[in-house]
């Protein structure tokens, strides 16, 4: 007989009359690694929010049985006291506090009411080692990248007495090496008796680490598969209700001449101007071309794209940006947008969306000139245009008046893409464009990218997923330590070659 640490029976959850979960059932065996899969909006995160008490008892129907006891959690603290800890897809760190302060926020290491900072720092160092992060515990969270912030969030969870660990897209912000390290840690925690539930759209990771997998579709439980039955193809069929044989759209590029160049581009750190973040970078895109930038975390990929897009990052920036043979100004974001540039950030929550606004407002906010007359917004046109992009991107929502904060991560990303596509850019930088997005939605976004390239636009994809780079890009740059270390055509590239170029210390381009 199975030893279940958790049973969730007939869970029903509604939002404003819309049913997000419909009689969902989930059983987790003690000490297993259990994966939860489904398309964006399938109900995965909602189900875990019910379990963790974020949606308190009384706001849903059904029973939560944990360690043989019916639980009625009122909030996160209730579930954490039972040893249930959730790490959300959207990070919940304070950018104005240090790493050590964030890790022990609400769980301060105090003696006689006074925080013991020496003990706090020592424990933080040990926790950071546990997650493979070599960094000063006193650094502010605002000064580290998204991937490092994810590891801090995980270290924070490990600071508590965890018996059931829930990870919502834990590797979404990590590169392959860091992802492998984290998955190895989760396996080690299994050996220590810790049970894990993982929500992930990276199906190769699910296949490699999960003991069992439960698939949700449209708020309903479809099936639970044992390890011997798990394959990427089987998971996809359960998620989308059909076979998805091709992960990337078939590409027949019609590539023209070079029409966008960045020459001798050097960027210094925004706070410590003595630190060089990007050095002597040369980069170009041809009309109709999809270019990739591959590199390990800290290579300077995001910093390069942001600095080109209106000097959004860095100080003492030097070099030239040339479009159609003429040098253009990118001194600020309005100038960059005016000259046909757009940038989709890797951090949609902080830099891509206004979470207080609805889909309509977020979609049109970068293109107000197109929907205004005499400085007054044409509300009717705004609604029509926003709805057009919602349909085009297949954004799952009750209407364009739904707050983006209530959308799943993947649907939030679609709104960000809609916002920048509405500006009709000539050059589009896409920084981790499919992070946290399910395989079906990824294909839809890839199709949009392909359509833009076919229309003669220049696309640059920055991605930590090498299969994505190889599957979508015509030509690939590699970066390491702020320099371009290689340039290779897709037909000549493979993952091993790219990894070698991504770790070169000297530039070869």
ChimeraX attribute file (.defattr): number of C-alpha atoms within 10 A of each C-alpha:
attribute: neighborCount
match mode: 1-to-1
recipient: residues
	/A:1	3
	/A:2	8
	/A:3	12
	/A:4	16
	/A:5	19
	/A:6	21
	/A:7	20
	/A:8	20
	/A:9	16
	/A:10	18
	/A:11	21
	/A:12	21
	/A:13	23
	/A:14	14
	/A:15	11
	/A:16	6
	/A:17	7
	/A:18	10
	/A:19	13
	/A:20	18
	/A:21	27
	/A:22	17
	/A:23	15
	/A:24	19
	/A:25	23
	/A:26	18
	/A:27	17
	/A:28	24
	/A:29	17
	/A:30	20
	/A:31	20
	/A:32	22
	/A:33	25
	/A:34	27
	/A:35	26
	/A:36	25
	/A:37	26
	/A:38	28
	/A:39	24
	/A:40	26
	/A:41	23
	/A:42	21
	/A:43	26
	/A:44	27
	/A:45	20
	/A:46	19
	/A:47	22
	/A:48	20
	/A:49	18
	/A:50	24
	/A:51	30
	/A:52	22
	/A:53	21
	/A:54	19
	/A:55	19
	/A:56	17
	/A:57	18
	/A:58	10
	/A:59	14
	/A:60	15
	/A:61	17
	/A:62	15
	/A:63	18
	/A:64	23
	/A:65	17
	/A:66	19
	/A:67	14
	/A:68	12
	/A:69	11
	/A:70	13
	/A:71	17
	/A:72	16
	/A:73	21
	/A:74	17
	/A:75	17
	/A:76	19
	/A:77	15
	/A:78	17
	/A:79	21
	/A:80	21
	/A:81	12
	/A:82	16
	/A:83	16
	/A:84	24
	/A:85	26
	/A:86	25
	/A:87	19
	/A:88	19
	/A:89	20
	/A:90	16
	/A:91	16
	/A:92	12
	/A:93	20
	/A:94	14
	/A:95	14
	/A:96	13
	/A:97	16
	/A:98	18
	/A:99	30
	/A:100	27
	/A:101	24
	/A:102	24
	/A:103	27
	/A:104	19
	/A:105	14
	/A:106	8
	/A:107	12
	/A:108	17
	/A:109	17
	/A:110	12
	/A:111	8
	/A:112	6
	/A:113	8
	/A:114	9
	/A:115	12
	/A:116	13
	/A:117	14
	/A:118	10
	/A:119	12
	/A:120	18
	/A:121	19
	/A:122	12
	/A:123	18
	/A:124	25
	/A:125	19
	/A:126	14
	/A:127	22
	/A:128	23
	/A:129	13
	/A:130	17
	/A:131	20
	/A:132	16
	/A:133	17
	/A:134	11
	/A:135	13
	/A:136	14
	/A:137	21
	/A:138	13
	/A:139	15
	/A:140	17
	/A:141	22
	/A:142	15
	/A:143	13
	/A:144	14
	/A:145	14
	/A:146	18
	/A:147	18
	/A:148	21
	/A:149	22
	/A:150	24
	/A:151	23
	/A:152	25
	/A:153	22
	/A:154	25
	/A:155	26
	/A:156	24
	/A:157	22
	/A:158	17
	/A:159	15
	/A:160	16
	/A:161	14
	/A:162	21
	/A:163	20
	/A:164	26
	/A:165	24
	/A:166	26
	/A:167	23
	/A:168	22
	/A:169	22
	/A:170	24
	/A:171	26
	/A:172	22
	/A:173	25
	/A:174	23
	/A:175	18
	/A:176	15
	/A:177	10
	/A:178	20
	/A:179	16
	/A:180	14
	/A:181	17
	/A:182	20
	/A:183	18
	/A:184	14
	/A:185	15
	/A:186	20
	/A:187	19
	/A:188	12
	/A:189	19
	/A:190	16
	/A:191	12
	/A:192	11
	/A:193	15
	/A:194	19
	/A:195	25
	/A:196	28
	/A:197	21
	/A:198	23
	/A:199	26
	/A:200	24
	/A:201	24
	/A:202	19
	/A:203	18
	/A:204	11
	/A:205	16
	/A:206	26
	/A:207	19
	/A:208	12
	/A:209	17
	/A:210	22
	/A:211	18
	/A:212	22
	/A:213	25
	/A:214	24
	/A:215	24
	/A:216	25
	/A:217	21
	/A:218	19
	/A:219	23
	/A:220	21
	/A:221	20
	/A:222	17
	/A:223	15
	/A:224	20
	/A:225	19
	/A:226	12
	/A:227	16
	/A:228	9
	/A:229	12
	/A:230	19
	/A:231	15
	/A:232	13
	/A:233	14
	/A:234	14
	/A:235	23
	/A:236	22
	/A:237	14
	/A:238	20
	/A:239	25
	/A:240	19
	/A:241	11
	/A:242	11
	/A:243	13
	/A:244	15
	/A:245	9
	/A:246	8
	/A:247	15
	/A:248	18
	/A:249	16
	/A:250	11
	/A:251	15
	/A:252	8
	/A:253	15
	/A:254	13
	/A:255	18
	/A:256	12
	/A:257	11
	/A:258	16
	/A:259	19
	/A:260	20
	/A:261	18
	/A:262	18
	/A:263	15
	/A:264	14
	/A:265	20
	/A:266	23
	/A:267	27
	/A:268	21
	/A:269	17
	/A:270	16
	/A:271	10
	/A:272	10
	/A:273	13
	/A:274	11
	/A:275	12
	/A:276	18
	/A:277	22
	/A:278	26
	/A:279	20
	/A:280	17
	/A:281	20
	/A:282	17
	/A:283	17
	/A:284	16
	/A:285	23
	/A:286	21
	/A:287	22
	/A:288	26
	/A:289	25
	/A:290	26
	/A:291	24
	/A:292	28
	/A:293	25
	/A:294	26
	/A:295	28
	/A:296	21
	/A:297	22
	/A:298	17
	/A:299	21
	/A:300	20
	/A:301	25
	/A:302	22
	/A:303	21
	/A:304	23
	/A:305	24
	/A:306	20
	/A:307	23
	/A:308	29
	/A:309	23
	/A:310	20
	/A:311	21
	/A:312	17
	/A:313	18
	/A:314	22
	/A:315	20
	/A:316	13
	/A:317	20
	/A:318	14
	/A:319	16
	/A:320	19
	/A:321	21
	/A:322	16
	/A:323	20
	/A:324	11
	/A:325	11
	/A:326	12
	/A:327	13
	/A:328	14
	/A:329	18
	/A:330	21
	/A:331	15
	/A:332	14
	/A:333	20
	/A:334	15
	/A:335	16
	/A:336	20
	/A:337	22
	/A:338	13
	/A:339	16
	/A:340	16
	/A:341	23
	/A:342	29
	/A:343	24
	/A:344	24
	/A:345	23
	/A:346	21
	/A:347	19
	/A:348	20
	/A:349	18
	/A:350	12
	/A:351	11
	/A:352	20
	/A:353	24
	/A:354	18
	/A:355	17
	/A:356	11
	/A:357	15
	/A:358	20
	/A:359	31
	/A:360	24
	/A:361	21
	/A:362	25
	/A:363	30
	/A:364	23
	/A:365	17
	/A:366	17
	/A:367	18
	/A:368	17
	/A:369	14
	/A:370	15
	/A:371	19
	/A:372	14
	/A:373	10
	/A:374	7
	/A:375	9
	/A:376	10
	/A:377	14
	/A:378	14
	/A:379	11
	/A:380	9
	/A:381	13
	/A:382	21
	/A:383	18
	/A:384	14
	/A:385	17
	/A:386	23
	/A:387	19
	/A:388	14
	/A:389	23
	/A:390	22
	/A:391	11
	/A:392	14
	/A:393	20
	/A:394	15
	/A:395	25
	/A:396	17
	/A:397	18
	/A:398	11
	/A:399	13
	/A:400	23
	/A:401	15
	/A:402	14
	/A:403	20
	/A:404	25
	/A:405	16
	/A:406	13
	/A:407	21
	/A:408	23
	/A:409	22
	/A:410	22
	/A:411	23
	/A:412	26
	/A:413	29
	/A:414	24
	/A:415	28
	/A:416	24
	/A:417	24
	/A:418	23
	/A:419	26
	/A:420	23
	/A:421	20
	/A:422	17
	/A:423	21
	/A:424	16
	/A:425	21
	/A:426	23
	/A:427	26
	/A:428	25
	/A:429	24
	/A:430	22
	/A:431	22
	/A:432	20
	/A:433	24
	/A:434	23
	/A:435	24
	/A:436	26
	/A:437	25
	/A:438	23
	/A:439	21
	/A:440	16
	/A:441	20
	/A:442	20
	/A:443	18
	/A:444	17
	/A:445	22
	/A:446	19
	/A:447	18
	/A:448	17
	/A:449	22
	/A:450	24
	/A:451	14
	/A:452	22
	/A:453	24
	/A:454	19
	/A:455	13
	/A:456	18
	/A:457	24
	/A:458	27
	/A:459	26
	/A:460	24
	/A:461	23
	/A:462	26
	/A:463	25
	/A:464	21
	/A:465	20
	/A:466	21
	/A:467	12
	/A:468	19
	/A:469	24
	/A:470	20
	/A:471	16
	/A:472	24
	/A:473	21
	/A:474	19
	/A:475	21
	/A:476	23
	/A:477	22
	/A:478	26
	/A:479	28
	/A:480	24
	/A:481	23
	/A:482	22
	/A:483	27
	/A:484	30
	/A:485	23
	/A:486	22
	/A:487	19
	/A:488	17
	/A:489	14
	/A:490	17
	/A:491	10
	/A:492	8
	/A:493	14
	/A:494	14
	/A:495	13
	/A:496	10
	/A:497	12
	/A:498	23
	/A:499	15
	/A:500	12
	/A:501	24
	/A:502	23
	/A:503	16
	/A:504	17
	/A:505	13
	/A:506	13
	/A:507	17
	/A:508	11
	/A:509	13
